[in-house]
Amino acid sequence: MIPVNSVLQVGQFPEVMQAVIDQRITPVRLLDPNSPIPAGSFTSILIRSNTKLPVALLEQLPQVRMVATCGVGYDNLPLAYLKTHGIAASNTPGVLNDAVCELAIGMLFGLLRRIPQAHAFVQSAAWKNGLFTVTTTLAGKRVGIAGMGRIGQDLAKRLEPFKVKLAYTGPTQKDLPYDFYPDITALAQASDVLFLTCPASPETDKMINATVLDALGPQGYLINIARGSVVDEAALLVALQQKRIAGAALDVFENEPNPNGGFLNIDNVLLTPHIGSATSETRQLMTNLAINNLEAFYNQQPLLTEVQN
């Protein structure tokens, strides 16, 4: 049983997620994390992974002992502060793998086969004046995955039937039937398509820089379904403009929801507004898992998916 007025819901939640929340618990809402805190005896926080949790807010809530974030990523949380103050945290891994991988595959074919441009070509009646441009086949390509965690492994399994050669990089080599490269530059050089599925961390910050992009080369494609911070966007924009890589598909950006305007004016990118987990089924699963973690906390049981901080 979760006590009334004990959960502070921070930030906006989509309607489908809010419906689950309101059905299961009665939180107090704080839409803007920087606004004055409403009345309540808050011992936990419910938040989405796209909303930053300010330390200044936590400092005003000394009784908080648990933060449940809806999302596999938890770079929105001040982990050092949470650890120092003995505050537990949970995320929602696993339940969004299917949706994220589905989008990744969709972006892959949208990029290689230029599906959005083909749609516009037919819609504008340009077809009657000539044929659409020839595009690129996936079969036979070398596909690299940077980050072979849950999502990376699920993505690799989905890619296997497409007759590609798979390789990956990460902190450690795993017992997987794919080639392992110890660093991202080597993986990029060995890839025609490079997927980013790694977490945001100091180690991965701007990991995709000019050197990596040059290693990927003018026939190479980059697909980012990880976090915007993983890519040096200035370097990527130059690489795209100068055709030093063939193209990129981006679902995440450094500055959301206001990405670099340079990406809006070039034709070798496919852009989506951070919708990897944005299906009604997945968002409901994520929200339920976050609330299950809250229930475990209030029942003094181990968290189901605790962030190891």
C-alpha distance (Angstrom), angle and dihedral (degrees) to the residues before:
residue distance angle dihedral
M1 . . .
I2 3.79 . .
P3 3.81 111.5 .
V4 3.81 118.1 -121.6
N5 3.83 114.3 -101.0
S6 3.80 91.5 14.0
V7 3.84 97.8 105.2
L8 3.80 120.5 67.9
Q9 3.81 111.0 -158.6
V10 3.80 107.2 -151.7
G11 3.80 121.9 -159.6
Q12 3.79 134.8 -3.6
F13 3.79 121.3 -47.2
P14 3.83 124.1 -162.4
E15 3.79 114.6 -105.1
V16 3.81 94.1 -106.4
M17 3.82 90.8 54.8
Q18 3.79 94.5 42.6
A19 3.79 89.8 54.1
V20 3.82 90.3 57.8
I21 3.80 91.5 46.6
D22 3.80 93.8 49.9
Q23 3.79 91.2 47.1
R24 3.78 94.1 53.9
I25 3.82 108.4 28.8
T26 3.80 142.1 12.4
P27 3.79 107.6 -127.0
V28 3.79 128.1 174.8
R29 3.80 110.0 -118.8
L30 3.78 127.0 -131.9
L31 3.80 105.0 179.2
D32 3.81 95.0 -176.9
P33 3.83 114.6 45.1
N34 3.81 89.2 -152.0
S35 3.81 95.4 53.8
P36 3.82 124.5 97.9
I37 3.78 112.8 -75.7
P38 3.83 115.9 -107.4
A39 3.79 121.7 -127.7
G40 3.78 117.1 -79.3
S41 3.80 145.6 106.4
F42 3.78 96.4 -103.6
T43 3.78 119.5 -170.0
S44 3.81 96.8 158.6
I45 3.80 141.0 33.0
L46 3.81 129.4 -144.0
I47 3.80 113.8 -158.3
R48 3.82 141.9 156.0
S49 3.79 121.5 -114.0
N50 3.81 90.9 -118.4
T51 3.82 92.1 60.9
K52 3.78 118.7 80.5
L53 3.79 114.3 -131.5
P54 3.83 106.0 -141.0
V55 3.78 120.1 -140.7
A56 3.81 86.5 -138.8
L57 3.81 88.9 64.0
L58 3.79 93.4 49.0
E59 3.80 91.0 49.2
Q60 3.80 87.8 61.8
L61 3.80 91.6 51.2
P62 3.81 106.0 57.5
Q63 3.82 92.3 163.1
V64 3.81 94.6 61.4
R65 3.80 111.0 113.2
M66 3.80 102.8 164.7
V67 3.82 138.3 40.2
A68 3.81 120.6 -164.9
T69 3.79 113.6 -164.0
C70 3.81 123.2 -167.5
G71 3.79 104.5 -135.9
V72 3.77 140.5 56.9
G73 3.81 91.5 -108.2
Y74 3.80 119.8 73.7
D75 3.79 101.4 -179.3
N76 3.82 85.5 115.3
L77 3.81 89.5 71.9
P78 3.83 125.3 83.7
L79 3.79 92.2 -126.1
A80 3.81 96.4 179.6
Y81 3.81 91.1 54.7
L82 3.80 92.2 46.4
K83 3.79 91.7 51.2
T84 3.79 94.1 46.8
H85 3.81 91.8 50.4
G86 3.79 97.0 42.2
I87 3.79 95.5 -113.6
A88 3.81 115.6 154.1
A89 3.80 121.5 -142.2
S90 3.79 135.9 -163.1
N91 3.80 135.0 -167.5
T92 3.81 134.0 -171.0
P93 3.81 109.5 -110.8
G94 3.78 124.5 166.0
V95 3.81 99.2 22.5
L96 3.80 93.3 79.7
N97 3.81 98.8 44.7
D98 3.81 95.1 97.4
A99 3.80 95.2 51.0
V100 3.80 94.3 44.6
C101 3.80 93.0 48.0
E102 3.80 91.4 47.0
L103 3.79 90.5 54.4
A104 3.81 90.8 46.1
I105 3.80 91.4 55.0
G106 3.79 90.7 45.5
M107 3.80 91.4 51.1
L108 3.79 90.2 47.6
F109 3.79 93.7 57.5
G110 3.78 93.1 36.9
L111 3.78 88.2 57.1
L112 3.80 100.3 41.4
R113 3.80 96.1 40.4
R114 3.83 93.9 34.8
I115 3.79 91.2 -130.5
P116 3.84 97.0 169.3
Q117 3.82 89.9 51.3
A118 3.81 90.9 46.7
H119 3.80 90.0 52.9
A120 3.80 91.0 50.7
F121 3.81 89.6 46.3
V122 3.80 92.3 57.9
Q123 3.80 93.8 38.2
S124 3.81 92.3 54.2
A125 3.83 91.9 50.2
A126 3.82 89.6 -120.4
W127 3.82 89.6 133.2
K128 3.82 91.7 78.7
N129 3.81 88.9 61.0
G130 3.81 96.9 52.1
L131 3.78 147.9 -40.8
F132 3.79 125.6 -59.7
T133 3.81 117.1 -106.0
V134 3.82 119.4 -84.6
T135 3.82 111.4 -105.6
T136 3.81 138.8 -164.4
T137 3.83 132.4 -78.4
L138 3.81 120.8 -136.1
A139 3.83 96.6 -154.1
G140 3.78 111.7 100.8
K141 3.80 94.5 17.8
R142 3.79 125.5 131.6
V143 3.80 109.7 -120.1
G144 3.79 122.1 -163.8
I145 3.79 125.5 -164.6
A146 3.80 119.2 -159.1
G147 3.78 104.4 -154.9
M148 3.79 118.7 28.0
G149 3.79 100.1 -158.5
R150 3.80 125.7 122.1
I151 3.79 95.2 -56.1
G152 3.79 94.2 40.1
Q153 3.80 92.0 52.7
D154 3.81 93.2 46.0
L155 3.80 89.6 49.1
A156 3.82 91.4 50.5
K157 3.82 91.0 53.4
R158 3.79 90.4 52.3
L159 3.80 91.3 49.4
E160 3.81 96.3 50.3
P161 3.85 95.6 82.4
F162 3.81 91.1 55.3
K163 3.83 93.1 75.3
V164 3.79 95.6 -113.1
K165 3.81 131.8 141.8
L166 3.80 109.5 -119.3
A167 3.79 129.3 -150.8
Y168 3.79 135.0 161.9
T169 3.77 147.5 -172.5
G170 3.78 132.9 -151.0
P171 3.80 142.6 134.5
T172 3.83 91.9 -66.7
Q173 3.78 138.6 14.6
K174 3.81 114.2 -105.7
D175 3.77 134.5 -154.9
L176 3.79 93.8 -95.2
P177 3.82 132.5 129.8
Y178 3.81 92.8 -119.2
D179 3.79 132.1 95.2
F180 3.81 113.8 -95.7
Y181 3.79 123.2 -144.0
P182 3.80 119.1 -166.8
D183 3.80 95.8 -142.0
I184 3.78 139.1 30.3
T185 3.80 96.2 -117.9
A186 3.79 92.2 57.0
L187 3.79 90.6 47.5
A188 3.81 91.7 49.7
Q189 3.78 91.1 50.9
A190 3.80 89.7 52.5
S191 3.84 94.3 47.5
D192 3.77 137.5 82.4
V193 3.81 90.2 -173.0
L194 3.80 121.9 29.2
F195 3.81 120.1 -163.5
L196 3.79 121.7 -164.2
T197 3.81 113.4 -148.2
C198 3.80 99.9 146.7
P199 3.82 125.7 121.0
A200 3.78 123.3 -102.8
S201 3.80 109.3 -101.7
P202 3.79 139.8 137.0
E203 3.81 87.3 -92.5
T204 3.81 93.9 55.1
D205 3.81 97.9 38.7
K206 3.84 107.6 130.1
M207 3.80 88.2 -14.3
I208 3.80 89.5 153.6
N209 3.79 100.7 68.8
A210 3.80 135.6 153.0
T211 3.80 92.1 -78.0
V212 3.80 92.9 53.9
L213 3.80 92.1 45.0
D214 3.79 91.4 51.4
A215 3.80 88.4 50.5
L216 3.82 89.1 53.1
G217 3.79 87.6 53.4
P218 3.81 139.4 -165.0
Q219 3.83 93.6 -53.9
G220 3.80 93.9 47.1
Y221 3.81 131.4 103.2
L222 3.81 129.3 -152.4
I223 3.82 123.6 -153.1
N224 3.80 118.8 -173.1
I225 3.81 118.6 -165.4
A226 3.82 93.3 146.6
R227 3.81 117.4 73.8
G228 3.79 132.2 -46.9
S229 3.80 91.5 -121.7
V230 3.82 90.5 66.9
V231 3.83 90.4 71.0
D232 3.79 130.1 63.1
E233 3.79 92.5 -134.0
A234 3.80 94.6 -167.4
A235 3.80 90.2 56.7
L236 3.80 91.5 44.5
L237 3.79 92.4 51.5
V238 3.80 91.4 52.3
A239 3.81 91.0 47.3
L240 3.80 91.0 51.9
Q241 3.79 95.0 44.5
Q242 3.79 92.4 48.6
K243 3.83 92.3 41.8
R244 3.80 91.0 -121.6
I245 3.81 84.5 141.6
A246 3.79 124.7 29.5
G247 3.78 97.7 -125.2
A248 3.79 149.4 -44.4
A249 3.80 138.1 -134.7
L250 3.79 114.7 -153.8
D251 3.79 128.4 -171.5
V252 3.81 94.1 164.9
F253 3.79 133.4 47.7
E254 3.79 141.3 -172.2
N255 3.79 92.9 -116.3
E256 3.79 112.5 36.6
P257 2.99 130.0 -143.6
N258 3.81 89.1 10.1
P259 3.83 106.8 53.7
N260 3.79 123.6 -173.8
G261 3.81 106.0 -69.1
G262 3.78 90.9 -138.1
F263 3.80 89.8 76.6
L264 3.80 90.3 59.5
N265 3.79 94.5 63.5
I266 3.80 103.7 51.9
D267 3.80 128.5 80.7
N268 3.80 101.3 -145.2
V269 3.80 96.5 72.8
L270 3.81 133.9 81.8
L271 3.80 112.6 -155.0
T272 3.80 130.0 -165.9
P273 3.84 127.1 175.6
H274 3.84 101.5 -113.5
I275 3.81 94.3 -74.9
G276 3.80 100.8 146.5
S277 3.80 93.6 123.0
A278 3.80 95.9 24.1
T279 3.78 101.5 122.1
S280 3.79 121.1 112.4
E281 3.81 91.6 -123.8
T282 3.79 94.0 51.2
R283 3.78 95.9 43.6
Q284 3.81 89.9 52.7
L285 3.81 91.1 50.3
M286 3.81 91.1 48.7
T287 3.78 93.1 49.7
N288 3.78 93.3 47.3
L289 3.80 91.3 50.6
A290 3.81 91.3 49.9
I291 3.81 90.4 51.3
N292 3.81 91.0 45.4
N293 3.79 86.8 57.4
L294 3.80 90.1 50.8
E295 3.79 90.3 51.0
A296 3.79 90.9 49.9
F297 3.80 89.5 51.8
Y298 3.80 93.8 51.0
N299 3.79 91.2 44.5
Q300 3.82 88.6 52.7
Q301 3.80 91.7 -118.5
P302 3.81 128.7 133.8
L303 3.79 113.2 -81.1
L304 3.79 112.5 -104.8
T305 3.81 95.3 -134.5
E306 3.78 107.3 14.0
V307 3.78 119.8 -178.9
Q308 3.79 106.9 -119.9
N309 3.78 100.9 -133.7
